[in-house]
Amino acid sequence: MTNFDTYTFIKTLQDKGMPEAQAKAISDGLRNCHDSSDYVTKLDIACLEARLDKKISDVLHRQTKMLGGMMIGAITLTTCVLGIDNSV
């Protein structure tokens, strides 16, 4: 999260001729908006990326297991069908 430097902000406004009380009031208002805003940080994105990578890995693992089971079933079925055809 980025920090809002109230001192520098107030000093900048004062250097441009704004009275200190008014500069502080504006700074407080901006600080409140900044603190209550809902924004995404780089850390949030990195955590989300890690969670998505884990979920994708889990799905791929389940799919691999499912496909393996389907292949075994297909081989078993083919063997049974060919075995029945060979005996006739």
Secondary structure, 3 states (H helix, E strand, C coil): CCCCCHHHHHHHHHHCCCCHHHHHHHHHHHHHHHHHCCCCCHHHHHHHHHHHHHHHHHHHHHHHHHHHHHHHHHHHHHHHHHHHHHHC
